[in-house]
Amino acid sequence: MGGERFRTPGFAGSTGGNPHAVMANTSETLRRASEQLTELTGMEAESVSSFQRTEDGWTLTVEVLELARVPDTMSLLASYEVQVDQEGELVGYRRVRRYERGRADRSR
């Protein structure tokens, strides 16, 4: 037991050497992070638009519905940068962008 850390089954650290478990763990981690962000903000997380494994866990970009409008193309969404630890627990978030659903990003 010396030095071993408890890992919650189904999250980033417990793959048991199974390559298919890595994908399941990634999917579960992303889903759980979106749910935790919804619980904390009270706003619906619509999708994960990017994610990256980091030394401390994961960094995700989650698209959130901030204000529903009619028509739906006028609804306000936001991109949140979310940090998740190695056990799949949300440890921080911040809004990095706010936009109308019907507007495309400008070309650079």
N, C-alpha and C positions, 0 to 999 in steps of 0.2 A: 504494500500500500504506500510505502514511502515515496512521495513526490507525485503520485498519481492524482489526477483531478477527476471528480465526479462529472460524468457527461450525461445529459438528458437524452434518452433515446429519441432518434428522429431529428436531431439537430446537427450542426456543423461538425462536431468533434467525434461522433460515434459512427464510423463507417464500417468497422469490423473487417477492413480490407476488401470490401465488396465495391467494385466500381459503380454498380447501379445504385448503391446506397448513397454515394456521393451526390448523384443527381437528385435523389429523393430528399436528401438532407438539404440541398440547396433550395429546392422548391419549397420545402417545409419552412426553412428559415425565412425566405422571402415572404411567404404567406403570413407567417406569424408576425413578422416585422410590420407588415401592412395593417394587420389587425390591431397591433399595439398602438400604432400611430393613430388609427381611427378612435380607439378608446381614449387616448390622451387628448386629442384635439376636438373630438366630437364631430369631425368631418369625414366623409366617405373617401377612403383611398380607392382610386379607380384602377391603377395599374402601377407596376414597377417598370420604369423606363430604362433603368440601367442599374447594374450592380457590379461590385468588385470585391474580391477577397482581399483583406488587409492583414497585417501582422497581428492586429488585435481582434479581428472578427470580419465584419463586412461593412462596406459603405454602399448605400442604395440611393437611388433617386426615385421617389414615389410621387405619382401624379394624384392630386387630391381635389375633389370638388368642393370649392369654398362657398360658392353662391349659385344656386340653380336659378335660371331665368328662362322665360319663354320668349322667343324660340330657344331651344337648347344650344344653338350655336353661339348665343350671347352669354351663356353660363361662364362664371369665372372659375378657373382652375389655378392650381399652384403646384410648383415642383418643390418638394421637400428633400433635402439631403438628410439621410438617416444613418446613424451609426448603430451597429449591432455587435454585441460581444460574441465570443466564441461559443457561448452556450445558447445563442439565439435570442438574448434579451436586448431590447432597445435601451441604449445608454445615452442617446442624444439625437436631436433633430433641429433643423432650421429651414425656414422658407428661403429659397434661392431665386424664385421666379414666380410671377403672377401674370396670367394671360386669359384672354377670351378663347373659348373652345374653337370658334370658327376662324381664328387668325393663325396663319402660318408664321414660322420664324422668318426673319429677314435673311436673305442670302448674304454670305460674307465674302 
